[in-house]
Amino acid sequence: MAVPVPAPALTSKITIYSWSTNADMCFLLPNADPKKWAVLTVIGRGQEYDLFEGGPESYLLQVMRREFVSDVFPEDFPDDFPEYERHTDI
């Protein structure tokens, strides 16, 4: 009798979804309960990080409004006229 192999839990799937020119990275930490998703931001050249308890849309909105200030990003981020580049594979 074959024993079914359980599918990996959603909470074990950490996904990188954003990075900066300074090598900083944002990871999505999903959860079976969407209200418990989180964003982990890791500095590219060290061991500093911060955790935002909320989805990526809320994270981006709060960072751009300067309502959530990440210890990973420079003090002047975001600047008054932020620029974005779409990845060529998207």
MMTF fields as JSON, N, C-alpha, C and O atoms, coordinates in Angstrom:
{
  "mmtfVersion": "1.0.0",
  "mmtfProducer": "UNKNOWN",
  "numBonds": 359,
  "numAtoms": 360,
  "numGroups": 90,
  "numChains": 1,
  "numModels": 1,
  "chainsPerModel": [1],
  "groupsPerChain": [90],
  "chainIdList": ["A"],
  "bondAtomList": [4, 2, 8, 6, 12, 10, 16, 14, 20, 18, 24, 22, 28, 26, 32, 30, 36, 34, 40, 38, 44, 42, 48, 46, 52, 50, 56, 54, 60, 58, 64, 62, 68, 66, 72, 70, 76, 74, 80, 78, 84, 82, 88, 86, 92, 90, 96, 94, 100, 98, 104, 102, 108, 106, 112, 110, 116, 114, 120, 118, 124, 122, 128, 126, 132, 130, 136, 134, 140, 138, 144, 142, 148, 146, 152, 150, 156, 154, 160, 158, 164, 162, 168, 166, 172, 170, 176, 174, 180, 178, 184, 182, 188, 186, 192, 190, 196, 194, 200, 198, 204, 202, 208, 206, 212, 210, 216, 214, 220, 218, 224, 222, 228, 226, 232, 230, 236, 234, 240, 238, 244, 242, 248, 246, 252, 250, 256, 254, 260, 258, 264, 262, 268, 266, 272, 270, 276, 274, 280, 278, 284, 282, 288, 286, 292, 290, 296, 294, 300, 298, 304, 302, 308, 306, 312, 310, 316, 314, 320, 318, 324, 322, 328, 326, 332, 330, 336, 334, 340, 338, 344, 342, 348, 346, 352, 350, 356, 354],
  "bondOrderList": [1, 1, 1, 1, 1, 1, 1, 1, 1, 1, 1, 1, 1, 1, 1, 1, 1, 1, 1, 1, 1, 1, 1, 1, 1, 1, 1, 1, 1, 1, 1, 1, 1, 1, 1, 1, 1, 1, 1, 1, 1, 1, 1, 1, 1, 1, 1, 1, 1, 1, 1, 1, 1, 1, 1, 1, 1, 1, 1, 1, 1, 1, 1, 1, 1, 1, 1, 1, 1, 1, 1, 1, 1, 1, 1, 1, 1, 1, 1, 1, 1, 1, 1, 1, 1, 1, 1, 1, 1],
  "groupList": [{"groupName": "MET", "atomNameList": ["N", "CA", "C", "O"], "elementList": ["N", "C", "C", "O"], "formalChargeList": [0, 0, 0, 0], "bondAtomList": [1, 0, 2, 1, 3, 2], "bondOrderList": [1, 1, 2], "singleLetterCode": "M", "chemCompType": "L-PEPTIDE LINKING"}, {"groupName": "ALA", "atomNameList": ["N", "CA", "C", "O"], "elementList": ["N", "C", "C", "O"], "formalChargeList": [0, 0, 0, 0], "bondAtomList": [1, 0, 2, 1, 3, 2], "bondOrderList": [1, 1, 2], "singleLetterCode": "A", "chemCompType": "L-PEPTIDE LINKING"}, {"groupName": "VAL", "atomNameList": ["N", "CA", "C", "O"], "elementList": ["N", "C", "C", "O"], "formalChargeList": [0, 0, 0, 0], "bondAtomList": [1, 0, 2, 1, 3, 2], "bondOrderList": [1, 1, 2], "singleLetterCode": "V", "chemCompType": "L-PEPTIDE LINKING"}, {"groupName": "PRO", "atomNameList": ["N", "CA", "C", "O"], "elementList": ["N", "C", "C", "O"], "formalChargeList": [0, 0, 0, 0], "bondAtomList": [1, 0, 2, 1, 3, 2], "bondOrderList": [1, 1, 2], "singleLetterCode": "P", "chemCompType": "L-PEPTIDE LINKING"}, {"groupName": "LEU", "atomNameList": ["N", "CA", "C", "O"], "elementList": ["N", "C", "C", "O"], "formalChargeList": [0, 0, 0, 0], "bondAtomList": [1, 0, 2, 1, 3, 2], "bondOrderList": [1, 1, 2], "singleLetterCode": "L", "chemCompType": "L-PEPTIDE LINKING"}, {"groupName": "THR", "atomNameList": ["N", "CA", "C", "O"], "elementList": ["N", "C", "C", "O"], "formalChargeList": [0, 0, 0, 0], "bondAtomList": [1, 0, 2, 1, 3, 2], "bondOrderList": [1, 1, 2], "singleLetterCode": "T", "chemCompType": "L-PEPTIDE LINKING"}, {"groupName": "SER", "atomNameList": ["N", "CA", "C", "O"], "elementList": ["N", "C", "C", "O"], "formalChargeList": [0, 0, 0, 0], "bondAtomList": [1, 0, 2, 1, 3, 2], "bondOrderList": [1, 1, 2], "singleLetterCode": "S", "chemCompType": "L-PEPTIDE LINKING"}, {"groupName": "LYS", "atomNameList": ["N", "CA", "C", "O"], "elementList": ["N", "C", "C", "O"], "formalChargeList": [0, 0, 0, 0], "bondAtomList": [1, 0, 2, 1, 3, 2], "bondOrderList": [1, 1, 2], "singleLetterCode": "K", "chemCompType": "L-PEPTIDE LINKING"}, {"groupName": "ILE", "atomNameList": ["N", "CA", "C", "O"], "elementList": ["N", "C", "C", "O"], "formalChargeList": [0, 0, 0, 0], "bondAtomList": [1, 0, 2, 1, 3, 2], "bondOrderList": [1, 1, 2], "singleLetterCode": "I", "chemCompType": "L-PEPTIDE LINKING"}, {"groupName": "TYR", "atomNameList": ["N", "CA", "C", "O"], "elementList": ["N", "C", "C", "O"], "formalChargeList": [0, 0, 0, 0], "bondAtomList": [1, 0, 2, 1, 3, 2], "bondOrderList": [1, 1, 2], "singleLetterCode": "Y", "chemCompType": "L-PEPTIDE LINKING"}, {"groupName": "TRP", "atomNameList": ["N", "CA", "C", "O"], "elementList": ["N", "C", "C", "O"], "formalChargeList": [0, 0, 0, 0], "bondAtomList": [1, 0, 2, 1, 3, 2], "bondOrderList": [1, 1, 2], "singleLetterCode": "W", "chemCompType": "L-PEPTIDE LINKING"}, {"groupName": "ASN", "atomNameList": ["N", "CA", "C", "O"], "elementList": ["N", "C", "C", "O"], "formalChargeList": [0, 0, 0, 0], "bondAtomList": [1, 0, 2, 1, 3, 2], "bondOrderList": [1, 1, 2], "singleLetterCode": "N", "chemCompType": "L-PEPTIDE LINKING"}, {"groupName": "ASP", "atomNameList": ["N", "CA", "C", "O"], "elementList": ["N", "C", "C", "O"], "formalChargeList": [0, 0, 0, 0], "bondAtomList": [1, 0, 2, 1, 3, 2], "bondOrderList": [1, 1, 2], "singleLetterCode": "D", "chemCompType": "L-PEPTIDE LINKING"}, {"groupName": "CYS", "atomNameList": ["N", "CA", "C", "O"], "elementList": ["N", "C", "C", "O"], "formalChargeList": [0, 0, 0, 0], "bondAtomList": [1, 0, 2, 1, 3, 2], "bondOrderList": [1, 1, 2], "singleLetterCode": "C", "chemCompType": "L-PEPTIDE LINKING"}, {"groupName": "PHE", "atomNameList": ["N", "CA", "C", "O"], "elementList": ["N", "C", "C", "O"], "formalChargeList": [0, 0, 0, 0], "bondAtomList": [1, 0, 2, 1, 3, 2], "bondOrderList": [1, 1, 2], "singleLetterCode": "F", "chemCompType": "L-PEPTIDE LINKING"}, {"groupName": "GLY", "atomNameList": ["N", "CA", "C", "O"], "elementList": ["N", "C", "C", "O"], "formalChargeList": [0, 0, 0, 0], "bondAtomList": [1, 0, 2, 1, 3, 2], "bondOrderList": [1, 1, 2], "singleLetterCode": "G", "chemCompType": "PEPTIDE LINKING"}, {"groupName": "ARG", "atomNameList": ["N", "CA", "C", "O"], "elementList": ["N", "C", "C", "O"], "formalChargeList": [0, 0, 0, 0], "bondAtomList": [1, 0, 2, 1, 3, 2], "bondOrderList": [1, 1, 2], "singleLetterCode": "R", "chemCompType": "L-PEPTIDE LINKING"}, {"groupName": "GLN", "atomNameList": ["N", "CA", "C", "O"], "elementList": ["N", "C", "C", "O"], "formalChargeList": [0, 0, 0, 0], "bondAtomList": [1, 0, 2, 1, 3, 2], "bondOrderList": [1, 1, 2], "singleLetterCode": "Q", "chemCompType": "L-PEPTIDE LINKING"}, {"groupName": "GLU", "atomNameList": ["N", "CA", "C", "O"], "elementList": ["N", "C", "C", "O"], "formalChargeList": [0, 0, 0, 0], "bondAtomList": [1, 0, 2, 1, 3, 2], "bondOrderList": [1, 1, 2], "singleLetterCode": "E", "chemCompType": "L-PEPTIDE LINKING"}, {"groupName": "HIS", "atomNameList": ["N", "CA", "C", "O"], "elementList": ["N", "C", "C", "O"], "formalChargeList": [0, 0, 0, 0], "bondAtomList": [1, 0, 2, 1, 3, 2], "bondOrderList": [1, 1, 2], "singleLetterCode": "H", "chemCompType": "L-PEPTIDE LINKING"}],
  "groupTypeList": [0, 1, 2, 3, 2, 3, 1, 3, 1, 4, 5, 6, 7, 8, 5, 8, 9, 6, 10, 6, 5, 11, 1, 12, 0, 13, 14, 4, 4, 3, 11, 1, 12, 3, 7, 7, 10, 1, 2, 4, 5, 2, 8, 15, 16, 15, 17, 18, 9, 12, 4, 14, 18, 15, 15, 3, 18, 6, 9, 4, 4, 17, 2, 0, 16, 16, 18, 14, 2, 6, 12, 2, 14, 3, 18, 12, 14, 3, 12, 12, 14, 3, 18, 9, 18, 16, 19, 5, 12, 8],
  "groupIdList": [1, 2, 3, 4, 5, 6, 7, 8, 9, 10, 11, 12, 13, 14, 15, 16, 17, 18, 19, 20, 21, 22, 23, 24, 25, 26, 27, 28, 29, 30, 31, 32, 33, 34, 35, 36, 37, 38, 39, 40, 41, 42, 43, 44, 45, 46, 47, 48, 49, 50, 51, 52, 53, 54, 55, 56, 57, 58, 59, 60, 61, 62, 63, 64, 65, 66, 67, 68, 69, 70, 71, 72, 73, 74, 75, 76, 77, 78, 79, 80, 81, 82, 83, 84, 85, 86, 87, 88, 89, 90],
  "secStructList": [7, 7, 7, 7, 7, 7, 7, 7, 7, 4, 4, 4, 7, 7, 3, 3, 3, 3, 3, 7, 6, 6, 1, 7, 3, 3, 3, 3, 3, 7, 7, 1, 1, 4, 4, 4, 7, 3, 3, 3, 3, 3, 7, 6, 6, 1, 1, 7, 3, 3, 3, 3, 7, 1, 7, 2, 2, 2, 2, 2, 2, 2, 2, 2, 6, 6, 1, 1, 7, 7, 1, 1, 1, 7, 6, 6, 7, 1, 7, 1, 1, 7, 7, 7, 7, 7, 7, 6, 6, 7],
  "xCoordList": [0.841, 0.0, 0.883, 1.773, 0.629, 1.405, 0.941, -0.258, 1.87, 1.568, 1.637, 2.672, 0.546, 0.578, 1.574, 1.689, 2.278, 3.234, 2.481, 1.898, 2.485, 1.75, 2.393, 3.615, 1.556, 2.038, 2.704, 2.268, 3.752, 4.384, 3.385, 2.527, 3.51, 2.611, 2.861, 3.995, 1.817, 1.93, 2.895, 3.608, 2.915, 3.774, 5.247, 6.084, 5.597, 7.009, 7.536, 8.72, 6.698, 7.111, 7.468, 6.619, 8.723, 9.221, 9.603, 10.342, 9.106, 9.306, 9.94, 9.45, 11.024, 11.584, 10.71, 10.426, 10.29, 9.426, 9.945, 9.376, 11.007, 11.52, 12.966, 13.371, 13.741, 15.1, 15.484, 14.874, 16.497, 16.925, 18.288, 18.934, 18.711, 20.036, 21.138, 22.307, 20.774, 21.737, 21.803, 22.474, 21.113, 21.065, 20.159, 20.194, 19.354, 18.357, 17.262, 16.96, 16.665, 15.66, 14.411, 14.49, 13.264, 11.995, 11.475, 11.387, 11.135, 10.594, 9.15, 8.809, 8.328, 6.943, 6.881, 7.339, 6.311, 6.134, 4.647, 3.929, 4.174, 2.744, 2.302, 3.109, 1.008, 0.387, -0.943, -1.522, -1.427, -2.725, -3.815, -4.793, -3.645, -4.569, -3.979, -2.984, -4.563, -4.0, -3.819, -3.001, -4.557, -4.417, -3.113, -2.738, -2.427, -1.187, 0.045, 1.123, -0.107, 1.05, 2.003, 1.593, 3.264, 4.255, 5.281, 5.412, 6.003, 7.088, 8.365, 8.421, 9.374, 10.683, 11.61, 11.791, 12.197, 13.133, 14.525, 14.743, 15.469, 16.819, 17.82, 17.754, 18.744, 19.77, 20.722, 21.067, 21.142, 21.965, 23.404, 24.068, 23.89, 25.306, 25.482, 26.325, 24.717, 24.833, 23.795, 23.26, 23.517, 22.584, 21.346, 20.582, 21.134, 19.977, 18.73, 18.801, 17.605, 16.335, 15.215, 15.409, 14.044, 12.85, 11.676, 11.701, 10.672, 9.509, 8.275, 8.016, 7.512, 6.248, 5.144, 5.097, 4.27, 3.186, 1.987, 1.138, 1.94, 0.895, 1.32, 2.472, 0.418, 0.695, 1.576, 1.829, 2.05, 2.959, 2.332, 3.026, 1.039, 0.391, 0.392, 0.702, 0.04, 0.04, 1.445, 1.646, 2.417, 3.811, 4.242, 4.758, 4.031, 4.446, 3.758, 4.401, 2.463, 1.715, 2.231, 2.431, 2.446, 2.907, 4.343, 4.681, 5.193, 6.564, 6.555, 7.234, 5.793, 5.762, 5.145, 5.501, 4.232, 3.635, 4.483, 4.159, 5.555, 6.446, 5.729, 6.076, 4.724, 4.032, 4.761, 4.665, 5.482, 6.341, 7.743, 7.991, 8.663, 10.034, 10.899, 11.046, 11.462, 12.31, 13.706, 14.264, 14.277, 15.656, 16.644, 17.828, 16.158, 17.017, 17.301, 18.431, 16.294, 16.451, 17.11, 17.059, 17.73, 18.358, 17.344, 16.144, 17.836, 16.952, 16.125, 15.01, 16.649, 15.924, 15.022, 14.559, 14.775, 13.908, 12.489, 12.303, 11.509, 11.617, 11.846, 11.46, 12.48, 12.689, 11.401, 10.387, 11.452, 10.243, 9.732, 8.546, 10.622, 10.237, 10.793, 11.76, 10.191, 10.722, 10.593, 9.669, 11.538, 11.528, 11.435, 11.915, 10.819, 10.654, 11.023, 10.811, 11.573, 11.85, 11.186, 11.293, 10.506, 9.878, 10.936, 11.732, 10.938, 11.886, 11.615, 10.458, 12.651, 12.49, 11.793, 11.273, 11.772, 11.127, 9.635, 8.951, 9.128, 7.712, 6.907, 5.692],
  "yCoordList": [-1.18, 0.0, 1.241, 1.387, 2.111, 3.349, 4.357, 4.523, 5.01, 6.052, 7.393, 7.726, 8.17, 9.464, 10.416, 10.494, 11.123, 12.126, 13.435, 13.935, 14.001, 15.26, 16.398, 16.466, 17.289, 18.483, 19.397, 19.458, 20.107, 21.03, 22.069, 22.528, 22.421, 23.422, 24.779, 25.11, 25.541, 26.877, 27.74, 28.57, 27.546, 28.374, 28.092, 28.88, 26.996, 26.694, 27.306, 27.159, 27.981, 28.528, 30.003, 30.883, 30.244, 31.617, 32.017, 31.298, 33.159, 33.565, 34.947, 35.885, 35.074, 36.403, 37.088, 36.511, 38.303, 38.98, 40.359, 41.009, 40.81, 42.124, 42.24, 41.62, 43.044, 43.33, 44.713, 45.251, 45.275, 46.633, 46.595, 45.549, 47.727, 47.832, 47.731, 47.561, 47.836, 47.687, 46.254, 45.981, 45.339, 43.911, 43.621, 42.516, 44.59, 44.319, 43.463, 43.603, 42.576, 41.658, 41.653, 41.792, 41.493, 41.333, 39.932, 39.501, 39.235, 37.895, 37.894, 38.574, 37.148, 36.968, 35.71, 34.642, 35.851, 34.724, 34.407, 34.971, 33.497, 33.205, 32.368, 31.756, 32.364, 31.583, 31.091, 31.723, 29.985, 29.477, 30.523, 30.574, 31.353, 32.456, 33.724, 34.239, 34.24, 35.43, 36.633, 37.508, 36.685, 37.803, 37.706, 38.653, 36.572, 36.366, 36.349, 35.942, 36.79, 36.879, 37.94, 38.821, 37.857, 38.815, 39.059, 38.274, 40.168, 40.512, 40.634, 41.388, 39.891, 39.939, 40.702, 40.311, 41.785, 42.589, 42.366, 42.543, 41.975, 41.624, 42.525, 42.715, 43.077, 43.928, 43.051, 41.951, 43.526, 42.728, 42.56, 41.612, 43.449, 43.413, 43.326, 44.022, 42.502, 42.37, 41.423, 40.582, 41.558, 40.654, 41.367, 40.778, 42.607, 43.345, 42.937, 42.604, 42.967, 42.642, 43.3, 43.744, 43.36, 43.726, 42.914, 42.408, 42.805, 41.992, 42.869, 43.547, 42.846, 43.562, 42.516, 41.641, 42.605, 41.632, 42.116, 42.85, 41.691, 42.066, 41.661, 41.288, 41.732, 41.327, 42.302, 43.405, 41.912, 42.767, 44.075, 45.085, 44.067, 45.308, 46.331, 47.504, 45.874, 46.765, 47.257, 48.421, 46.358, 46.728, 47.846, 48.873, 47.644, 48.639, 49.975, 51.024, 49.942, 51.168, 51.907, 53.121, 51.186, 51.838, 52.34, 53.379, 51.613, 52.09, 53.359, 54.331, 53.356, 54.522, 55.747, 56.88, 55.527, 56.636, 57.031, 57.98, 56.304, 56.492, 56.242, 56.823, 55.369, 54.957, 53.789, 53.597, 53.016, 51.947, 52.262, 52.303, 52.484, 52.823, 51.598, 51.139, 51.086, 49.904, 50.286, 51.277, 49.506, 49.724, 49.263, 49.593, 48.504, 47.979, 49.033, 49.149, 49.791, 50.765, 52.044, 52.321, 52.829, 54.093, 55.037, 54.949, 55.929, 56.859, 57.728, 58.117, 58.035, 58.903, 58.124, 58.683, 56.857, 56.05, 56.05, 55.916, 56.189, 56.531, 58.026, 58.827, 58.384, 59.818, 60.441, 59.76, 61.717, 62.431, 62.01, 62.155, 61.493, 61.06, 59.664, 59.514, 58.641, 57.28, 56.802, 57.184, 55.961, 55.378, 53.868, 53.278, 53.26, 51.816, 51.278, 51.937, 50.082, 49.398, 48.04, 47.305, 47.719, 46.408, 45.404, 45.681, 44.242, 43.203, 42.765, 42.645, 42.532, 42.207, 40.879, 40.66, 39.996, 38.693, 38.734, 37.722, 39.863, 39.943, 40.566, 40.717],
  "zCoordList": [0.0, 0.0, 0.0, 0.838, -0.932, -1.038, -0.004, 0.223, 0.604, 1.581, 0.853, 0.276, 0.871, 0.168, 0.811, 2.034, -0.028, 0.45, 0.612, -0.35, 1.821, 2.014, 1.251, 1.118, 0.753, 0.064, 1.082, 2.232, 0.68, 1.628, 2.111, 1.357, 3.352, 3.935, 3.277, 2.932, 3.11, 2.521, 3.321, 2.757, 4.626, 5.479, 5.266, 5.706, 4.607, 4.387, 3.1, 2.796, 2.342, 1.052, 1.178, 1.031, 1.449, 1.513, 0.099, -0.573, -0.358, -1.739, -1.797, -1.168, -2.547, -2.768, -3.817, -4.867, -3.534, -4.498, -4.884, -5.762, -4.246, -4.588, -4.132, -3.149, -4.861, -4.446, -4.941, -5.864, -4.317, -4.658, -5.342, -5.402, -5.847, -6.455, -5.406, -5.75, -4.131, -3.039, -2.526, -1.53, -3.197, -2.854, -1.658, -1.118, -1.239, -0.201, -0.823, -2.009, -0.027, -0.548, 0.327, 1.547, -0.317, 0.386, 0.108, -1.042, 1.17, 1.069, 1.55, 2.518, 0.888, 1.298, 2.156, 1.749, 3.343, 4.246, 4.313, 5.138, 3.439, 3.401, 4.591, 5.291, 4.789, 5.854, 5.309, 4.426, 5.819, 5.38, 5.6, 4.854, 6.622, 6.898, 6.279, 6.79, 5.194, 4.535, 5.456, 5.173, 6.533, 7.471, 8.268, 8.959, 8.173, 8.92, 8.023, 8.456, 6.771, 5.892, 6.432, 7.187, 6.046, 6.508, 5.404, 4.465, 5.544, 4.632, 5.458, 6.429, 5.064, 5.696, 4.767, 3.614, 5.255, 4.473, 5.056, 6.255, 4.191, 4.627, 3.922, 2.708, 4.694, 4.103, 3.303, 3.735, 2.155, 1.266, 1.699, 1.281, 2.517, 2.891, 4.398, 4.965, 5.036, 6.48, 7.032, 6.309, 8.296, 8.946, 9.475, 10.239, 9.091, 9.568, 8.788, 7.605, 9.463, 8.819, 9.6, 10.732, 8.989, 9.741, 9.213, 8.091, 10.027, 9.715, 9.765, 10.759, 8.675, 8.598, 8.616, 7.752, 9.586, 9.696, 8.906, 9.412, 7.659, 6.735, 5.334, 5.115, 4.408, 3.035, 2.286, 2.771, 1.1, 0.34, -0.131, -0.248, -0.4, -0.83, 0.3, 0.089, 1.506, 2.677, 2.98, 3.328, 2.844, 3.09, 2.151, 2.593, 0.865, -0.121, 0.115, 0.072, 0.362, 0.595, 1.825, 1.782, 2.911, 4.134, 4.018, 4.584, 3.288, 3.081, 2.233, 2.565, 1.144, 0.259, 0.942, 0.619, 1.872, 2.629, 3.837, 4.55, 4.055, 5.21, 6.535, 7.563, 6.49, 7.718, 8.374, 9.586, 7.583, 8.077, 7.588, 6.383, 8.524, 8.167, 8.422, 9.555, 7.346, 7.429, 7.883, 7.412, 8.797, 9.225, 8.154, 8.213, 7.183, 6.128, 5.064, 4.589, 4.696, 3.616, 4.133, 5.331, 3.243, 3.653, 4.299, 4.039, 5.132, 5.851, 4.912, 5.258, 3.736, 2.803, 1.835, 0.841, 2.112, 1.248, 1.78, 2.989, 0.956, -0.464, -0.626, 0.225, -1.735, -1.96, -2.487, -2.638, -2.758, -3.177, -4.551, -4.846, -5.388, -6.739, -7.002, -7.749, -6.396, -6.57, -8.015, -8.733, -8.421, -9.76, -9.638, -8.67, -10.618, -10.621, -11.987, -13.005, -12.002, -13.254, -13.219, -12.237, -14.287, -14.39, -14.832, -15.73, -14.197, -14.563, -15.999, -16.402, -16.757, -18.172, -18.425, -19.518, -17.446, -17.607, -17.308, -17.46, -16.895, -16.522, -17.63, -17.501]
}
